[in-house]
Amino acid sequence: MISLDFQILDNPIIAWMSFLLIILLSLVIRRFISKRVIRFILNIINQKNIEGDFNEKLNKPINNIIFMIFIYLAFNQLNYPSNWNLAPSDVFGLKMILKKGYSLALCLLIIQLFLKIEDVFGEILKYRANKTKSKLDDQLIPFAIDSVKIITIIIGFFIIIGNIFNVNVTALAAGLGVGGIAIAMASKESLENLLGSFTIFLDRPFTVGDIVNIGNITGVVEKVGFRSTRLRTFDRSLVTVPNKKMVDAELDNLGLRPVRRAKFNIGLTYDTKKETIKNIVEDVQNMINEHPMTNDDGRVRFMEFGASSLDIMIVFYVNSTEWDDFINTKEDINYKIIDIVEKHNSSFAFPSRSIYIEKSIN
Protein backbone atom coordinates (compact mmCIF):
# COMPACT_ATOMS: atom_id res chain seq x y z
CA MET A 1 0.00 0.00 0.00
CA ILE A 2 1.40 3.37 -1.09
CA SER A 3 1.70 5.92 1.71
CA LEU A 4 0.26 9.39 1.20
CA ASP A 5 3.72 10.68 2.11
CA PHE A 6 5.25 8.91 -0.91
CA GLN A 7 6.86 11.53 -3.11
CA ILE A 8 6.99 11.88 -6.90
CA LEU A 9 9.27 14.66 -8.17
CA ASP A 10 9.49 16.05 -4.62
CA ASN A 11 5.69 16.25 -4.32
CA PRO A 12 3.62 13.92 -2.09
CA ILE A 13 0.88 11.75 -3.52
CA ILE A 14 -1.76 13.92 -1.83
CA ALA A 15 -0.50 16.93 -3.86
CA TRP A 16 -0.74 14.96 -7.11
CA MET A 17 -4.22 13.79 -6.17
CA SER A 18 -5.26 17.39 -5.53
CA PHE A 19 -3.79 18.35 -8.89
CA LEU A 20 -5.79 15.67 -10.77
CA LEU A 21 -8.95 16.38 -8.77
CA ILE A 22 -8.89 20.08 -9.71
CA ILE A 23 -8.34 19.23 -13.41
CA LEU A 24 -11.25 16.77 -13.38
CA LEU A 25 -13.42 19.25 -11.50
CA SER A 26 -12.75 21.91 -14.15
CA LEU A 27 -13.89 19.55 -16.91
CA VAL A 28 -17.13 18.87 -15.04
CA ILE A 29 -18.22 22.31 -13.85
CA ARG A 30 -16.80 24.71 -16.44
CA ARG A 31 -19.90 24.40 -18.66
CA PHE A 32 -22.12 25.09 -15.66
CA ILE A 33 -20.07 28.17 -14.76
CA SER A 34 -20.04 29.45 -18.38
CA LYS A 35 -23.84 29.19 -18.58
CA ARG A 36 -24.14 31.16 -15.35
CA VAL A 37 -21.78 33.84 -16.69
CA ILE A 38 -23.72 34.10 -19.95
CA ARG A 39 -27.02 34.30 -18.06
CA PHE A 40 -25.55 37.07 -15.89
CA ILE A 41 -24.50 39.06 -18.99
CA LEU A 42 -27.96 38.61 -20.54
CA ASN A 43 -29.63 39.86 -17.37
CA ILE A 44 -27.46 42.98 -17.41
CA ILE A 45 -28.30 43.86 -21.03
CA ASN A 46 -31.90 42.56 -20.72
CA GLN A 47 -31.69 40.50 -23.92
CA LYS A 48 -32.77 36.98 -22.97
CA ASN A 49 -34.21 36.37 -26.44
CA ILE A 50 -30.67 36.05 -27.89
CA GLU A 51 -29.45 33.44 -25.42
CA GLY A 52 -28.87 30.96 -28.26
CA ASP A 53 -26.41 33.26 -30.07
CA PHE A 54 -24.61 34.05 -26.82
CA ASN A 55 -24.22 30.37 -25.94
CA GLU A 56 -22.98 29.51 -29.41
CA LYS A 57 -20.31 32.22 -29.60
CA LEU A 58 -19.26 32.64 -25.96
CA ASN A 59 -19.30 29.10 -24.61
CA LYS A 60 -15.94 28.09 -26.00
CA PRO A 61 -13.88 31.18 -24.97
CA ILE A 62 -15.46 31.23 -21.47
CA ASN A 63 -14.81 27.50 -21.05
CA ASN A 64 -11.17 28.02 -22.07
CA ILE A 65 -10.71 30.85 -19.56
CA ILE A 66 -12.28 28.80 -16.75
CA PHE A 67 -10.05 25.86 -17.64
CA MET A 68 -6.95 28.10 -17.55
CA ILE A 69 -7.93 29.35 -14.09
CA PHE A 70 -8.31 25.79 -12.82
CA ILE A 71 -4.96 24.91 -14.42
CA TYR A 72 -3.38 27.67 -12.34
CA LEU A 73 -5.03 26.36 -9.17
CA ALA A 74 -3.97 22.79 -10.00
CA PHE A 75 -0.31 23.63 -10.56
CA ASN A 76 -0.25 25.64 -7.35
CA GLN A 77 -0.63 22.30 -5.55
CA LEU A 78 2.79 21.22 -6.86
CA ASN A 79 6.34 22.43 -6.31
CA TYR A 80 9.29 22.28 -8.64
CA PRO A 81 11.78 19.52 -7.70
CA SER A 82 14.61 21.01 -5.66
CA ASN A 83 17.26 19.07 -7.58
CA TRP A 84 16.35 20.95 -10.80
CA ASN A 85 18.00 24.08 -9.36
CA LEU A 86 15.66 26.40 -11.29
CA ALA A 87 16.15 30.14 -11.31
CA PRO A 88 13.49 32.31 -9.62
CA SER A 89 10.50 33.39 -11.72
CA ASP A 90 11.88 36.94 -12.01
CA VAL A 91 15.09 35.64 -13.63
CA PHE A 92 15.09 34.18 -17.12
CA GLY A 93 14.59 30.44 -16.97
CA LEU A 94 11.94 27.73 -16.97
CA LYS A 95 9.87 29.35 -14.20
CA MET A 96 9.79 32.70 -15.99
CA ILE A 97 8.90 31.09 -19.35
CA LEU A 98 6.04 29.09 -17.86
CA LYS A 99 4.74 32.04 -15.85
CA LYS A 100 4.82 34.50 -18.73
CA GLY A 101 3.53 31.90 -21.18
CA TYR A 102 0.54 31.20 -18.94
CA SER A 103 -0.16 34.94 -18.51
CA LEU A 104 0.09 35.49 -22.25
CA ALA A 105 -2.30 32.63 -23.04
CA LEU A 106 -4.81 33.88 -20.46
CA CYS A 107 -4.66 37.46 -21.81
CA LEU A 108 -5.18 36.23 -25.38
CA LEU A 109 -8.21 34.21 -24.31
CA ILE A 110 -9.69 37.22 -22.50
CA ILE A 111 -9.14 39.39 -25.59
CA GLN A 112 -10.81 36.71 -27.71
CA LEU A 113 -13.78 36.69 -25.31
CA PHE A 114 -14.21 40.46 -25.60
CA LEU A 115 -14.06 40.25 -29.41
CA LYS A 116 -16.75 37.55 -29.38
CA ILE A 117 -18.95 39.67 -27.10
CA GLU A 118 -18.53 42.60 -29.47
CA ASP A 119 -19.56 40.35 -32.37
CA VAL A 120 -22.76 39.37 -30.58
CA PHE A 121 -23.57 42.98 -29.66
CA GLY A 122 -22.90 43.90 -33.29
CA GLU A 123 -25.46 41.34 -34.46
CA ILE A 124 -28.00 42.75 -31.98
CA LEU A 125 -27.46 46.30 -33.24
CA LYS A 126 -27.62 45.18 -36.88
CA TYR A 127 -30.92 43.42 -36.20
CA ARG A 128 -32.32 46.60 -34.65
CA ALA A 129 -30.96 48.74 -37.48
CA ASN A 130 -32.69 46.56 -40.08
CA LYS A 131 -36.02 47.48 -38.49
CA THR A 132 -35.47 51.22 -39.02
CA LYS A 133 -36.12 53.06 -42.26
CA SER A 134 -32.77 54.86 -42.23
CA LYS A 135 -29.86 53.15 -43.99
CA LEU A 136 -27.27 55.24 -42.17
CA ASP A 137 -27.34 53.06 -39.05
CA ASP A 138 -26.89 49.96 -41.25
CA GLN A 139 -23.66 51.54 -42.46
CA LEU A 140 -22.43 52.98 -39.15
CA ILE A 141 -22.88 49.88 -36.97
CA PRO A 142 -20.39 47.58 -38.79
CA PHE A 143 -17.89 50.46 -38.87
CA ALA A 144 -18.39 51.12 -35.14
CA ILE A 145 -18.01 47.42 -34.27
CA ASP A 146 -14.77 47.22 -36.28
CA SER A 147 -13.53 50.36 -34.48
CA VAL A 148 -14.27 48.87 -31.05
CA LYS A 149 -12.49 45.65 -32.05
CA ILE A 150 -9.38 47.54 -33.11
CA ILE A 151 -9.40 49.51 -29.83
CA THR A 152 -9.78 46.24 -27.90
CA ILE A 153 -6.82 44.69 -29.71
CA ILE A 154 -4.66 47.80 -29.18
CA ILE A 155 -5.49 47.95 -25.45
CA GLY A 156 -4.84 44.22 -25.13
CA PHE A 157 -1.52 44.60 -26.92
CA PHE A 158 -0.32 47.33 -24.57
CA ILE A 159 -1.48 45.36 -21.51
CA ILE A 160 0.47 42.31 -22.72
CA ILE A 161 3.71 44.12 -23.49
CA GLY A 162 3.45 46.27 -20.35
CA ASN A 163 2.45 43.72 -17.71
CA ILE A 164 3.84 40.49 -19.14
CA PHE A 165 6.96 41.56 -20.99
CA ASN A 166 7.67 44.58 -18.72
CA VAL A 167 8.02 47.02 -21.61
CA ASN A 168 7.83 50.70 -20.72
CA VAL A 169 4.60 51.60 -22.50
CA THR A 170 5.13 55.36 -22.03
CA ALA A 171 8.56 55.23 -23.66
CA LEU A 172 7.20 53.04 -26.45
CA ALA A 173 4.37 55.50 -27.13
CA ALA A 174 6.90 58.35 -27.26
CA GLY A 175 9.01 56.34 -29.69
CA LEU A 176 6.00 55.70 -31.87
CA GLY A 177 5.27 59.41 -31.83
CA VAL A 178 8.78 60.18 -33.10
CA GLY A 179 8.49 57.51 -35.78
CA GLY A 180 4.94 58.46 -36.66
CA ILE A 181 5.96 60.42 -39.73
CA ALA A 182 7.94 57.51 -41.13
CA ILE A 183 5.05 55.14 -40.42
CA ALA A 184 2.60 57.54 -42.07
CA MET A 185 4.77 57.75 -45.19
CA ALA A 186 5.10 53.97 -45.34
CA SER A 187 1.36 53.45 -44.97
CA LYS A 188 0.25 56.38 -47.13
CA GLU A 189 -2.25 54.35 -49.13
CA SER A 190 -3.79 52.81 -46.01
CA LEU A 191 -4.22 56.27 -44.46
CA GLU A 192 -5.84 57.55 -47.66
CA ASN A 193 -8.31 54.66 -47.55
CA LEU A 194 -9.03 55.37 -43.87
CA LEU A 195 -9.67 59.05 -44.61
CA GLY A 196 -11.82 57.92 -47.52
CA SER A 197 -14.01 55.91 -45.14
CA PHE A 198 -14.56 59.02 -42.98
CA THR A 199 -15.39 61.02 -46.12
CA ILE A 200 -18.00 58.41 -47.06
CA PHE A 201 -19.63 58.67 -43.63
CA LEU A 202 -19.60 62.48 -43.60
CA ASP A 203 -20.48 63.21 -47.23
CA ARG A 204 -22.75 60.14 -47.61
CA PRO A 205 -22.53 59.65 -51.39
CA PHE A 206 -24.11 56.25 -50.76
CA THR A 207 -25.28 54.03 -47.91
CA VAL A 208 -25.46 50.30 -47.32
CA GLY A 209 -28.05 48.78 -49.65
CA ASP A 210 -27.61 51.33 -52.46
CA ILE A 211 -26.85 50.16 -55.99
CA VAL A 212 -23.76 52.01 -57.25
CA ASN A 213 -21.76 52.03 -60.44
CA ILE A 214 -18.05 52.84 -60.18
CA GLY A 215 -15.81 52.27 -63.18
CA ASN A 216 -16.94 49.02 -64.76
CA ILE A 217 -18.33 47.64 -61.48
CA THR A 218 -22.02 47.74 -60.61
CA GLY A 219 -23.33 46.23 -57.40
CA VAL A 220 -25.10 46.62 -54.07
CA VAL A 221 -23.12 48.14 -51.19
CA GLU A 222 -22.85 45.51 -48.44
CA LYS A 223 -20.31 47.02 -46.06
CA VAL A 224 -18.11 50.09 -45.64
CA GLY A 225 -14.95 49.27 -43.71
CA PHE A 226 -11.80 51.10 -42.67
CA ARG A 227 -9.91 50.28 -45.85
CA SER A 228 -12.45 49.23 -48.45
CA THR A 229 -16.09 49.00 -49.48
CA ARG A 230 -17.63 45.66 -50.42
CA LEU A 231 -20.00 45.48 -53.38
CA ARG A 232 -22.18 42.49 -54.25
CA THR A 233 -22.51 42.41 -58.05
CA PHE A 234 -25.55 41.09 -59.86
CA ASP A 235 -23.72 37.87 -60.73
CA ARG A 236 -23.38 37.41 -56.91
CA SER A 237 -19.61 37.92 -56.75
CA LEU A 238 -18.16 40.06 -53.95
CA VAL A 239 -15.93 42.92 -55.12
CA THR A 240 -13.72 44.87 -52.70
CA VAL A 241 -13.04 48.47 -53.76
CA PRO A 242 -10.54 50.69 -51.85
CA ASN A 243 -12.29 53.61 -50.16
CA LYS A 244 -9.90 56.04 -51.83
CA LYS A 245 -11.25 54.97 -55.22
CA MET A 246 -14.84 55.17 -53.97
CA VAL A 247 -14.24 58.83 -53.07
CA ASP A 248 -12.00 59.95 -55.95
CA ALA A 249 -13.62 58.19 -58.91
CA GLU A 250 -16.88 59.17 -60.58
CA LEU A 251 -19.60 57.25 -58.77
CA ASP A 252 -23.15 56.82 -60.02
CA ASN A 253 -25.56 56.03 -57.19
CA LEU A 254 -28.26 54.10 -59.01
CA GLY A 255 -30.12 53.69 -55.73
CA LEU A 256 -30.95 57.41 -55.72
CA ARG A 257 -32.58 57.27 -59.14
CA PRO A 258 -36.39 57.36 -58.99
CA VAL A 259 -36.48 55.30 -62.20
CA ARG A 260 -34.32 52.94 -64.26
CA ARG A 261 -33.85 53.52 -67.99
CA ALA A 262 -33.91 50.92 -70.75
CA LYS A 263 -32.65 51.82 -74.21
CA PHE A 264 -32.23 49.54 -77.22
CA ASN A 265 -32.92 49.29 -80.94
CA ILE A 266 -35.00 46.84 -82.92
CA GLY A 267 -34.39 46.27 -86.60
CA LEU A 268 -37.11 45.60 -89.18
CA THR A 269 -36.47 44.10 -92.58
CA TYR A 270 -35.99 46.45 -95.52
CA ASP A 271 -39.14 45.22 -97.23
CA THR A 272 -41.27 46.74 -94.44
CA LYS A 273 -43.52 49.49 -95.82
CA LYS A 274 -43.47 53.04 -94.51
CA GLU A 275 -47.03 52.90 -93.19
CA THR A 276 -46.27 49.63 -91.40
CA ILE A 277 -43.25 51.23 -89.69
CA LYS A 278 -45.39 54.18 -88.58
CA ASN A 279 -48.04 51.84 -87.16
CA ILE A 280 -45.46 49.73 -85.32
CA VAL A 281 -43.83 52.84 -83.83
CA GLU A 282 -47.22 54.20 -82.74
CA ASP A 283 -48.39 50.91 -81.20
CA VAL A 284 -45.13 50.37 -79.32
CA GLN A 285 -45.26 53.97 -78.04
CA ASN A 286 -48.83 53.54 -76.80
CA MET A 287 -48.02 50.19 -75.21
CA ILE A 288 -45.09 51.70 -73.27
CA ASN A 289 -47.14 54.72 -72.19
CA GLU A 290 -49.95 52.50 -70.89
CA HIS A 291 -47.72 49.98 -69.16
CA PRO A 292 -48.26 50.09 -65.34
CA MET A 293 -44.52 50.02 -64.59
CA THR A 294 -43.42 52.86 -66.93
CA ASN A 295 -43.91 56.62 -67.05
CA ASP A 296 -44.78 58.94 -69.97
CA ASP A 297 -41.15 59.81 -70.74
CA GLY A 298 -40.65 56.84 -73.05
CA ARG A 299 -39.76 57.49 -76.69
CA VAL A 300 -40.13 55.25 -79.73
CA ARG A 301 -38.72 56.60 -83.01
CA PHE A 302 -37.66 55.34 -86.41
CA MET A 303 -34.05 56.45 -86.14
CA GLU A 304 -31.85 55.28 -89.03
CA PHE A 305 -31.21 53.02 -91.94
CA GLY A 306 -28.93 50.31 -90.68
CA ALA A 307 -26.59 48.10 -92.69
CA SER A 308 -29.20 45.33 -92.87
CA SER A 309 -32.26 46.72 -91.06
CA LEU A 310 -34.56 49.66 -90.50
CA ASP A 311 -33.71 50.60 -86.92
CA ILE A 312 -36.29 51.78 -84.39
CA MET A 313 -35.02 53.26 -81.14
CA ILE A 314 -36.94 52.35 -77.97
CA VAL A 315 -36.38 54.24 -74.69
CA PHE A 316 -38.52 53.84 -71.58
CA TYR A 317 -38.22 54.34 -67.81
CA VAL A 318 -39.27 51.79 -65.21
CA ASN A 319 -40.83 53.31 -62.09
CA SER A 320 -38.69 51.31 -59.69
CA THR A 321 -35.04 51.12 -58.65
CA GLU A 322 -35.28 47.39 -57.91
CA TRP A 323 -33.34 45.19 -60.31
CA ASP A 324 -36.05 42.49 -60.42
CA ASP A 325 -38.76 45.03 -61.31
CA PHE A 326 -36.56 46.40 -64.08
CA ILE A 327 -35.76 43.10 -65.78
CA ASN A 328 -39.33 41.79 -65.39
CA THR A 329 -40.77 44.94 -66.97
CA LYS A 330 -38.23 44.86 -69.78
CA GLU A 331 -39.07 41.22 -70.51
CA ASP A 332 -42.80 41.95 -70.58
CA ILE A 333 -42.32 44.87 -72.98
CA ASN A 334 -40.08 42.76 -75.24
CA TYR A 335 -42.81 40.12 -75.55
CA LYS A 336 -45.38 42.78 -76.40
CA ILE A 337 -43.06 44.29 -79.05
CA ILE A 338 -42.85 40.86 -80.70
CA ASP A 339 -46.67 40.66 -80.72
CA ILE A 340 -46.95 44.14 -82.26
CA VAL A 341 -44.44 43.39 -85.02
CA GLU A 342 -46.19 40.10 -85.84
CA LYS A 343 -49.61 41.81 -85.81
CA HIS A 344 -48.45 44.11 -88.62
CA ASN A 345 -47.09 41.19 -90.66
CA SER A 346 -43.55 42.44 -90.38
CA SER A 347 -40.43 40.67 -89.15
CA PHE A 348 -37.16 41.42 -87.42
CA ALA A 349 -34.04 41.78 -89.51
CA PHE A 350 -30.81 39.94 -88.93
CA PRO A 351 -27.33 40.77 -90.22
CA SER A 352 -27.20 39.90 -93.90
CA ARG A 353 -25.29 40.79 -97.02
CA SER A 354 -26.41 40.83 -100.61
CA ILE A 355 -23.93 39.91 -103.32
CA TYR A 356 -24.51 41.12 -106.87
CA ILE A 357 -22.66 39.33 -109.65
CA GLU A 358 -22.20 41.43 -112.74
CA LYS A 359 -22.22 39.42 -115.94
CA SER A 360 -19.82 40.83 -118.49
CA ILE A 361 -20.63 40.69 -122.24
CA ASN A 362 -17.72 39.80 -124.49
C-alpha positions as CSV (number, residue, x, y, z in Angstrom):
1,M,0.0,0.0,0.0
2,I,1.4,3.4,-1.1
3,S,1.7,5.9,1.7
4,L,0.3,9.4,1.2
5,D,3.7,10.7,2.1
6,F,5.2,8.9,-0.9
7,Q,6.9,11.5,-3.1
8,I,7.0,11.9,-6.9
9,L,9.3,14.7,-8.2
10,D,9.5,16.1,-4.6
11,N,5.7,16.2,-4.3
12,P,3.6,13.9,-2.1
13,I,0.9,11.7,-3.5
14,I,-1.8,13.9,-1.8
15,A,-0.5,16.9,-3.9
16,W,-0.7,15.0,-7.1
17,M,-4.2,13.8,-6.2
18,S,-5.3,17.4,-5.5
19,F,-3.8,18.3,-8.9
20,L,-5.8,15.7,-10.8
21,L,-9.0,16.4,-8.8
22,I,-8.9,20.1,-9.7
23,I,-8.3,19.2,-13.4
24,L,-11.3,16.8,-13.4
25,L,-13.4,19.3,-11.5
26,S,-12.7,21.9,-14.1
27,L,-13.9,19.6,-16.9
28,V,-17.1,18.9,-15.0
29,I,-18.2,22.3,-13.8
30,R,-16.8,24.7,-16.4
31,R,-19.9,24.4,-18.7
32,F,-22.1,25.1,-15.7
33,I,-20.1,28.2,-14.8
34,S,-20.0,29.4,-18.4
35,K,-23.8,29.2,-18.6
36,R,-24.1,31.2,-15.3
37,V,-21.8,33.8,-16.7
38,I,-23.7,34.1,-20.0
39,R,-27.0,34.3,-18.1
40,F,-25.5,37.1,-15.9
41,I,-24.5,39.1,-19.0
42,L,-28.0,38.6,-20.5
43,N,-29.6,39.9,-17.4
44,I,-27.5,43.0,-17.4
45,I,-28.3,43.9,-21.0
46,N,-31.9,42.6,-20.7
47,Q,-31.7,40.5,-23.9
48,K,-32.8,37.0,-23.0
49,N,-34.2,36.4,-26.4
50,I,-30.7,36.1,-27.9
51,E,-29.4,33.4,-25.4
52,G,-28.9,31.0,-28.3
53,D,-26.4,33.3,-30.1
54,F,-24.6,34.0,-26.8
55,N,-24.2,30.4,-25.9
56,E,-23.0,29.5,-29.4
57,K,-20.3,32.2,-29.6
58,L,-19.3,32.6,-26.0
59,N,-19.3,29.1,-24.6
60,K,-15.9,28.1,-26.0
61,P,-13.9,31.2,-25.0
62,I,-15.5,31.2,-21.5
63,N,-14.8,27.5,-21.1
64,N,-11.2,28.0,-22.1
65,I,-10.7,30.8,-19.6
66,I,-12.3,28.8,-16.7
67,F,-10.0,25.9,-17.6
68,M,-7.0,28.1,-17.6
69,I,-7.9,29.4,-14.1
70,F,-8.3,25.8,-12.8
71,I,-5.0,24.9,-14.4
72,Y,-3.4,27.7,-12.3
73,L,-5.0,26.4,-9.2
74,A,-4.0,22.8,-10.0
75,F,-0.3,23.6,-10.6
76,N,-0.3,25.6,-7.3
77,Q,-0.6,22.3,-5.5
78,L,2.8,21.2,-6.9
79,N,6.3,22.4,-6.3
80,Y,9.3,22.3,-8.6
81,P,11.8,19.5,-7.7
82,S,14.6,21.0,-5.7
83,N,17.3,19.1,-7.6
84,W,16.3,20.9,-10.8
85,N,18.0,24.1,-9.4
86,L,15.7,26.4,-11.3
87,A,16.2,30.1,-11.3
88,P,13.5,32.3,-9.6
89,S,10.5,33.4,-11.7
90,D,11.9,36.9,-12.0
91,V,15.1,35.6,-13.6
92,F,15.1,34.2,-17.1
93,G,14.6,30.4,-17.0
94,L,11.9,27.7,-17.0
95,K,9.9,29.3,-14.2
96,M,9.8,32.7,-16.0
97,I,8.9,31.1,-19.3
98,L,6.0,29.1,-17.9
99,K,4.7,32.0,-15.8
100,K,4.8,34.5,-18.7
101,G,3.5,31.9,-21.2
102,Y,0.5,31.2,-18.9
103,S,-0.2,34.9,-18.5
104,L,0.1,35.5,-22.3
105,A,-2.3,32.6,-23.0
106,L,-4.8,33.9,-20.5
107,C,-4.7,37.5,-21.8
108,L,-5.2,36.2,-25.4
109,L,-8.2,34.2,-24.3
110,I,-9.7,37.2,-22.5
111,I,-9.1,39.4,-25.6
112,Q,-10.8,36.7,-27.7
113,L,-13.8,36.7,-25.3
114,F,-14.2,40.5,-25.6
115,L,-14.1,40.2,-29.4
116,K,-16.8,37.6,-29.4
117,I,-18.9,39.7,-27.1
118,E,-18.5,42.6,-29.5
119,D,-19.6,40.3,-32.4
120,V,-22.8,39.4,-30.6
121,F,-23.6,43.0,-29.7
122,G,-22.9,43.9,-33.3
123,E,-25.5,41.3,-34.5
124,I,-28.0,42.7,-32.0
125,L,-27.5,46.3,-33.2
126,K,-27.6,45.2,-36.9
127,Y,-30.9,43.4,-36.2
128,R,-32.3,46.6,-34.6
129,A,-31.0,48.7,-37.5
130,N,-32.7,46.6,-40.1
131,K,-36.0,47.5,-38.5
132,T,-35.5,51.2,-39.0
133,K,-36.1,53.1,-42.3
134,S,-32.8,54.9,-42.2
135,K,-29.9,53.1,-44.0
136,L,-27.3,55.2,-42.2
137,D,-27.3,53.1,-39.1
138,D,-26.9,50.0,-41.2
139,Q,-23.7,51.5,-42.5
140,L,-22.4,53.0,-39.2
141,I,-22.9,49.9,-37.0
142,P,-20.4,47.6,-38.8
143,F,-17.9,50.5,-38.9
144,A,-18.4,51.1,-35.1
145,I,-18.0,47.4,-34.3
146,D,-14.8,47.2,-36.3
147,S,-13.5,50.4,-34.5
148,V,-14.3,48.9,-31.1
149,K,-12.5,45.6,-32.0
150,I,-9.4,47.5,-33.1
151,I,-9.4,49.5,-29.8
152,T,-9.8,46.2,-27.9
153,I,-6.8,44.7,-29.7
154,I,-4.7,47.8,-29.2
155,I,-5.5,48.0,-25.4
156,G,-4.8,44.2,-25.1
157,F,-1.5,44.6,-26.9
158,F,-0.3,47.3,-24.6
159,I,-1.5,45.4,-21.5
160,I,0.5,42.3,-22.7
161,I,3.7,44.1,-23.5
162,G,3.4,46.3,-20.4
163,N,2.4,43.7,-17.7
164,I,3.8,40.5,-19.1
165,F,7.0,41.6,-21.0
166,N,7.7,44.6,-18.7
167,V,8.0,47.0,-21.6
168,N,7.8,50.7,-20.7
169,V,4.6,51.6,-22.5
170,T,5.1,55.4,-22.0
171,A,8.6,55.2,-23.7
172,L,7.2,53.0,-26.4
173,A,4.4,55.5,-27.1
174,A,6.9,58.4,-27.3
175,G,9.0,56.3,-29.7
176,L,6.0,55.7,-31.9
177,G,5.3,59.4,-31.8
178,V,8.8,60.2,-33.1
179,G,8.5,57.5,-35.8
180,G,4.9,58.5,-36.7
181,I,6.0,60.4,-39.7
182,A,7.9,57.5,-41.1
183,I,5.0,55.1,-40.4
184,A,2.6,57.5,-42.1
185,M,4.8,57.8,-45.2
186,A,5.1,54.0,-45.3
187,S,1.4,53.5,-45.0
188,K,0.2,56.4,-47.1
189,E,-2.2,54.3,-49.1
190,S,-3.8,52.8,-46.0
191,L,-4.2,56.3,-44.5
192,E,-5.8,57.5,-47.7
193,N,-8.3,54.7,-47.6
194,L,-9.0,55.4,-43.9
195,L,-9.7,59.0,-44.6
196,G,-11.8,57.9,-47.5
197,S,-14.0,55.9,-45.1
198,F,-14.6,59.0,-43.0
199,T,-15.4,61.0,-46.1
200,I,-18.0,58.4,-47.1
201,F,-19.6,58.7,-43.6
202,L,-19.6,62.5,-43.6
203,D,-20.5,63.2,-47.2
204,R,-22.7,60.1,-47.6
205,P,-22.5,59.7,-51.4
206,F,-24.1,56.2,-50.8
207,T,-25.3,54.0,-47.9
208,V,-25.5,50.3,-47.3
209,G,-28.1,48.8,-49.6
210,D,-27.6,51.3,-52.5
211,I,-26.8,50.2,-56.0
212,V,-23.8,52.0,-57.2
213,N,-21.8,52.0,-60.4
214,I,-18.1,52.8,-60.2
215,G,-15.8,52.3,-63.2
216,N,-16.9,49.0,-64.8
217,I,-18.3,47.6,-61.5
218,T,-22.0,47.7,-60.6
219,G,-23.3,46.2,-57.4
220,V,-25.1,46.6,-54.1
221,V,-23.1,48.1,-51.2
222,E,-22.9,45.5,-48.4
223,K,-20.3,47.0,-46.1
224,V,-18.1,50.1,-45.6
225,G,-15.0,49.3,-43.7
226,F,-11.8,51.1,-42.7
227,R,-9.9,50.3,-45.9
228,S,-12.5,49.2,-48.4
229,T,-16.1,49.0,-49.5
230,R,-17.6,45.7,-50.4
231,L,-20.0,45.5,-53.4
232,R,-22.2,42.5,-54.2
233,T,-22.5,42.4,-58.0
234,F,-25.6,41.1,-59.9
235,D,-23.7,37.9,-60.7
236,R,-23.4,37.4,-56.9
237,S,-19.6,37.9,-56.8
238,L,-18.2,40.1,-53.9
239,V,-15.9,42.9,-55.1
240,T,-13.7,44.9,-52.7
241,V,-13.0,48.5,-53.8
242,P,-10.5,50.7,-51.8
243,N,-12.3,53.6,-50.2
244,K,-9.9,56.0,-51.8
245,K,-11.3,55.0,-55.2
246,M,-14.8,55.2,-54.0
247,V,-14.2,58.8,-53.1
248,D,-12.0,59.9,-55.9
249,A,-13.6,58.2,-58.9
250,E,-16.9,59.2,-60.6
251,L,-19.6,57.3,-58.8
252,D,-23.2,56.8,-60.0
253,N,-25.6,56.0,-57.2
254,L,-28.3,54.1,-59.0
255,G,-30.1,53.7,-55.7
256,L,-31.0,57.4,-55.7
257,R,-32.6,57.3,-59.1
258,P,-36.4,57.4,-59.0
259,V,-36.5,55.3,-62.2
260,R,-34.3,52.9,-64.3
261,R,-33.8,53.5,-68.0
262,A,-33.9,50.9,-70.8
263,K,-32.6,51.8,-74.2
264,F,-32.2,49.5,-77.2
265,N,-32.9,49.3,-80.9
266,I,-35.0,46.8,-82.9
267,G,-34.4,46.3,-86.6
268,L,-37.1,45.6,-89.2
269,T,-36.5,44.1,-92.6
270,Y,-36.0,46.5,-95.5
271,D,-39.1,45.2,-97.2
272,T,-41.3,46.7,-94.4
273,K,-43.5,49.5,-95.8
274,K,-43.5,53.0,-94.5
275,E,-47.0,52.9,-93.2
276,T,-46.3,49.6,-91.4
277,I,-43.3,51.2,-89.7
278,K,-45.4,54.2,-88.6
279,N,-48.0,51.8,-87.2
280,I,-45.5,49.7,-85.3
281,V,-43.8,52.8,-83.8
282,E,-47.2,54.2,-82.7
283,D,-48.4,50.9,-81.2
284,V,-45.1,50.4,-79.3
285,Q,-45.3,54.0,-78.0
286,N,-48.8,53.5,-76.8
287,M,-48.0,50.2,-75.2
288,I,-45.1,51.7,-73.3
289,N,-47.1,54.7,-72.2
290,E,-49.9,52.5,-70.9
291,H,-47.7,50.0,-69.2
292,P,-48.3,50.1,-65.3
293,M,-44.5,50.0,-64.6
294,T,-43.4,52.9,-66.9
295,N,-43.9,56.6,-67.1
296,D,-44.8,58.9,-70.0
297,D,-41.2,59.8,-70.7
298,G,-40.6,56.8,-73.0
299,R,-39.8,57.5,-76.7
300,V,-40.1,55.3,-79.7
301,R,-38.7,56.6,-83.0
302,F,-37.7,55.3,-86.4
303,M,-34.0,56.5,-86.1
304,E,-31.9,55.3,-89.0
305,F,-31.2,53.0,-91.9
306,G,-28.9,50.3,-90.7
307,A,-26.6,48.1,-92.7
308,S,-29.2,45.3,-92.9
309,S,-32.3,46.7,-91.1
310,L,-34.6,49.7,-90.5
311,D,-33.7,50.6,-86.9
312,I,-36.3,51.8,-84.4
313,M,-35.0,53.3,-81.1
314,I,-36.9,52.4,-78.0
315,V,-36.4,54.2,-74.7
316,F,-38.5,53.8,-71.6
317,Y,-38.2,54.3,-67.8
318,V,-39.3,51.8,-65.2
319,N,-40.8,53.3,-62.1
320,S,-38.7,51.3,-59.7
321,T,-35.0,51.1,-58.6
322,E,-35.3,47.4,-57.9
323,W,-33.3,45.2,-60.3
324,D,-36.0,42.5,-60.4
325,D,-38.8,45.0,-61.3
326,F,-36.6,46.4,-64.1
327,I,-35.8,43.1,-65.8
328,N,-39.3,41.8,-65.4
329,T,-40.8,44.9,-67.0
330,K,-38.2,44.9,-69.8
331,E,-39.1,41.2,-70.5
332,D,-42.8,41.9,-70.6
333,I,-42.3,44.9,-73.0
334,N,-40.1,42.8,-75.2
335,Y,-42.8,40.1,-75.5
336,K,-45.4,42.8,-76.4
337,I,-43.1,44.3,-79.0
338,I,-42.8,40.9,-80.7
339,D,-46.7,40.7,-80.7
340,I,-46.9,44.1,-82.3
341,V,-44.4,43.4,-85.0
342,E,-46.2,40.1,-85.8
343,K,-49.6,41.8,-85.8
344,H,-48.5,44.1,-88.6
345,N,-47.1,41.2,-90.7
346,S,-43.5,42.4,-90.4
347,S,-40.4,40.7,-89.2
348,F,-37.2,41.4,-87.4
349,A,-34.0,41.8,-89.5
350,F,-30.8,39.9,-88.9
351,P,-27.3,40.8,-90.2
352,S,-27.2,39.9,-93.9
353,R,-25.3,40.8,-97.0
354,S,-26.4,40.8,-100.6
355,I,-23.9,39.9,-103.3
356,Y,-24.5,41.1,-106.9
357,I,-22.7,39.3,-109.7
358,E,-22.2,41.4,-112.7
359,K,-22.2,39.4,-115.9
360,S,-19.8,40.8,-118.5
361,I,-20.6,40.7,-122.2
362,N,-17.7,39.8,-124.5
